Amino acid sequence: MTTLVPDPADYTVDELVVSRMAAEFRNDDQVLNGLSSFVPVCAIELARRTHAPDLAWVAGGSGVDPSSPRLTASTFEWPMWDSALMYVDVADELWDWVSDVRRFRTFCVGAAQLDAFGNANSSVIGDFHQPRVRLPGSAGLADMGSLSKRLIYFVPDHSPRSLVERVDFRSAIGYLDGHGERAQLGLAGGPEIVITNLAVFDFEPTSQRMRLRTLHPGVGLEDVLDATGFEPVVAADLGETPPPSSAEVSLLRTTIDPHGYRKRGFR
Amino acid sequence: MSSKVMSAEDAVGLIRDGDVVGLQSGPTQCAPMSLVRAVIAAGLRNLQVVSLSGSMALDWLATAGALDRATFAAATMESHGMCQRFRRAVEAGDITVEELSETALLARLGAAARGLPFLPTRGMLGTDLLKVGNPNVAVIEDPFGGGPVVACKALRPDVAILHAHRGDVRGNIAVEHGPRHPMTVLLPRASQRVVVSVEEIVDTEQLRRTPQQTILPSFAVDAVVEAPNGAHPTSLFPVYDYDTAFFESWTAAASDQASAAEFLARWVISPASHDDYLALVGERRLADLTIGR
């Protein structure tokens, strides 16, 4: 296995992933986070503390614009939204806002399995009614996948088990079998970026298959291809993922996530 | 004036074997755990639980053999992992599941609350959740030309069980400031009978001073059970935090059925009352969970 991080004194791979995700938020965006979403929460806070101070965050889907969120072992508990500007009625307000195509354009999430066309599985391995493995369930992701949202997936354990040619079960849809099948259902949006512990992918516009865009510093093309359970498109201008700045690393380590919850699941 | 205050034992008497039971719970948040313990102690069987995110309550009911079926959007204790006994029971075929997206579950309850046959959602379109023979969801065309939507059939639980901060003897229920979660505010409107445990029973005049905090009027509530720390080991914002050590000990015990059953024998069956349970947990431990503000 290649050493993922050339100089651990500078940054770790989780910090690179958080920094790369943070770059996807605009100052006028709104965002909410799901369960066990340490990387998205760190990315949201990093964006709010750098280039996107007005980014509106509904922490834990519960509290709007917290002034002093504290990250604990949960991304759905009160220390994160205790300093909110407003508490939300989840059924009546949160989902109404999300259903508005003008708002909450970007959703960052992980899944047990993700496939070549960005379909995600959080439900079962094997048959739905007699599963080999029952997974936690898709919750809001099954909604987000079908709405006009731009999905950003993070995969902390890039392997042939997590990135597969076809998911066992489509809990949340990406581009289905590609080639415009999603649009034929009348659905806009879809997955745009997949950030793993090795590389960053987008989706090739015609086939809608996952396309390798950048390799993280110190990671080789063969390493990524070997670790991927399908054959991705490789961008002609394959580049290198920009490393986080020392200011970003410092913010993450000292202020946003001093306990290192963002490292969970990485290998 | 008739009182709706009951013991937990009497209140769960409103639940019958085979009932559809709506269960309030986040992954680590606000579940009516004292009522869940009473359900298990009463030996209820063949229940069909409806829960947005499952959590420890779902896992305990699965361990006790009380469940036939679960309708849920997620079954998780977040950082403490999957509901392990529930998962094994599903894999063994002992519990059947109806997995829905969050908006689809809310649409099913919302339809029941409004007396409608169904409500539509745009969530879940294109997913395999629509291809597993679930008779409660169907893709239909928008009659006004807006494309396909998923019709979600009304789901009316027989009984809702939930926990709140305060109630009076008549059954008016109030909560402190904080987010309003669907299984606290929508679930009881959808359900035939409503059982609420509360941290404290207060004078009606106290509720009148903060009517914006009242979430259920007495006519919508069938039973009130006084249970201080009644959500333990889950959290009740802004009063107390969840009990991390308790979640960890359950997660360890739940790795196999025998140790999970032992855990329930100690924490659920052996305490004869809610007070006995609190004594077993210990005052000091409960005090440590208090949210300092």
Interface residues (C-beta under 8 A of the other chain):
Chain A: L35 S36 G60 G61 S62 G63 A73 S74 T75 F76 E77 W78 W81 D82 Y87 V88 D89 V90 A91 D92 W95 S99 S123 F128 H129 Q130 P131 R132 V133 R134 L135 P136 G137 S138 A139 G140 L141 A142 D143 M144 G145 S146 L147 F169 R170 S171 A172 I173 L176 R182 L185 G186 L187
Chain B: G26 P27 T28 Q29 L52 S53 G54 F72 A73 A74 A75 T76 E78 S79 M82 F86 R87 V90 E91 G93 T96 V97 E99 L100 S101 E102 T103 A104 L106 G110 T121 R122 G123 M124 L125 G126 T127 D128 L129 V132 G147 P148 H177 G178 P179 R180 H181 P182 V185 L186 S235 F237 P238 D241 Y242 T244 I291
